[in-house]
């Protein structure tokens, strides 16, 4: 599916940030009214999450090496403003809680800066990613080495762990 980045050199990571990237809204992102379809916002946040895990060397392929997978167990989204065709949005995923068999990701999609330069918040989401056994689909414990890596990112903000 490939999500274009306007400037890969601008990718930054703040404390607790898993990943941040810019995305230019394409025609396929929009609905008949010309605004971004509601389902695209969580998809963009999931993409930021997966890219961040890959950068930490604990992406989906690393989970599969342990016969594990990550699945979205819960999703909550609040929409505050629409993005439109050819807008450049900034997508951010942050780790906010790490458990033995899950992690909570908070994500935002911000629009182009307004007259005062502040980017408007377009959508905010929370994703609960559950660790499951690939064979049974049942919840499984995250390997300690992966949990340690995720905790180090979340710890940079002093977050909670189970």
C-alpha positions in Angstrom: 0.0 0.0 0.0 2.9 2.4 0.6 2.3 5.7 2.2 4.3 8.5 0.6 6.4 10.7 2.9 6.9 14.2 1.8 10.3 14.5 3.4 11.8 11.4 5.1 14.6 13.6 6.5 12.0 15.4 8.7 11.1 12.3 10.6 11.7 12.9 14.3 11.0 11.1 17.5 10.0 12.9 20.6 10.0 11.2 24.1 7.5 8.3 24.1 7.0 8.7 20.3 7.1 5.5 18.5 7.0 7.1 15.0 6.0 10.3 13.2 5.6 10.8 9.4 4.0 13.1 6.9 1.4 11.9 4.4 0.0 13.8 1.4 -3.7 13.0 1.1 -4.4 11.2 -2.1 -7.6 10.9 -4.0 -8.0 7.3 -2.8 -8.0 8.6 0.8 -11.1 10.7 0.2 -14.8 10.0 0.0 -17.4 11.5 -2.4 -17.5 14.8 -0.4 -13.8 15.4 -0.9 -12.7 14.8 2.7 -10.6 12.0 4.1 -12.8 8.9 4.7 -13.1 8.2 8.4 -11.5 4.8 8.2 -8.2 6.3 6.9 -7.3 8.0 10.1 -6.9 4.8 12.2 -5.1 3.2 9.2 -2.5 6.0 9.1 -2.0 5.7 12.9 -1.6 1.9 12.6 1.0 2.5 9.8 3.0 4.9 12.1 2.8 2.2 14.8 4.1 -0.6 12.6 6.8 1.6 11.1 7.9 2.5 14.6 8.1 -1.1 15.7 10.1 -1.9 12.6 12.6 0.8 13.4 13.0 -0.7 16.8 13.6 -4.1 15.2 10.5 -5.6 16.8 8.1 -5.4 13.9 5.6 -8.0 12.9 8.3 -10.2 11.4 10.1 -10.3 14.8 6.8 -11.2 16.5 6.3 -14.0 13.9 9.8 -15.4 14.8 8.3 -16.1 18.2 5.1 -17.5 16.7 3.3 -14.4 17.8 1.3 -11.7 16.1 -0.1 -8.3 17.0 -3.8 -7.7 16.5 -6.0 -4.6 17.1 -8.1 -5.6 20.1 -9.7 -2.2 20.6 -9.9 1.0 18.7 -11.4 4.4 19.9 -11.3 7.4 17.6 -12.3 11.0 18.0 -12.6 13.1 14.9 -12.3 16.9 15.2 -11.8 18.3 11.7 -11.5 16.9 8.2 -8.5 16.7 5.9 -8.9 17.2 2.2 -7.3 16.1 -1.0 -3.6 17.1 -1.3 -3.4 18.3 2.3 -0.2 17.2 4.1 -1.0 15.7 7.4 1.4 14.7 10.2 0.7 11.3 11.8 2.2 10.4 15.2 2.0 7.2 17.3 3.0 7.2 21.0 3.3 4.3 23.4 1.3 5.0 26.5 1.1 1.7 28.3 2.9 -1.6 28.0 1.4 -4.8 29.5 2.7 -8.4 29.4 0.3 -9.2 26.5 -0.6 -5.8 25.0 0.4 -2.3 24.4 -1.7 0.9 24.2 -0.9 3.2 21.4 -2.1 6.8 21.3 -2.1 8.4 17.8 -2.9 11.7 16.3 -3.4 13.1 12.8 -2.7 16.8 12.5 -3.5 19.0 9.6 -1.6 21.8 7.8 -0.7 24.7 10.0 -3.3 27.5 10.2 -2.6 31.2 10.1 -0.9 31.1 13.5 1.2 28.1 12.5 -0.5 25.7 14.9 -1.5 22.5 13.2 -5.1 21.6 13.9 -5.9 18.3 15.4 -7.9 16.3 12.9 -8.2 13.0 14.8 -7.0 11.3 17.9 -7.1 7.5 18.4 -6.3 4.9 21.0 -5.4 1.4 19.8 -5.0 -1.6 22.1 -2.6 -4.0 20.3 -2.9 -7.5 21.8 -0.2 -10.2 21.5 -1.6 -13.5 20.2 -0.3 -16.9 19.4 -0.3 -17.3 15.6 -1.5 -20.9 15.8 -4.3 -20.5 18.3 -5.2 -16.8 18.1 -5.3 -16.8 21.9 -3.6 -14.1 24.0 0.1 -14.7 24.6 2.8 -13.1 26.7 5.2 -10.8 24.9 8.8 -11.9 24.9 10.7 -10.0 27.7 13.2 -8.6 25.2 10.4 -7.0 23.2 8.7 -5.7 26.2 11.9 -4.2 27.4 12.4 -2.3 24.2 8.8 -1.0 24.2 9.1 -0.1 27.9 12.2 2.0 27.2 10.2 4.1 24.7 7.2 4.5 27.0 9.5 5.1 30.0 10.9 8.2 28.4 7.6 9.8 29.4 7.2 8.0 32.7 4.3 5.8 31.6 2.6 2.9 33.4 3.4 -0.7 32.9 1.5 -3.9 33.9 
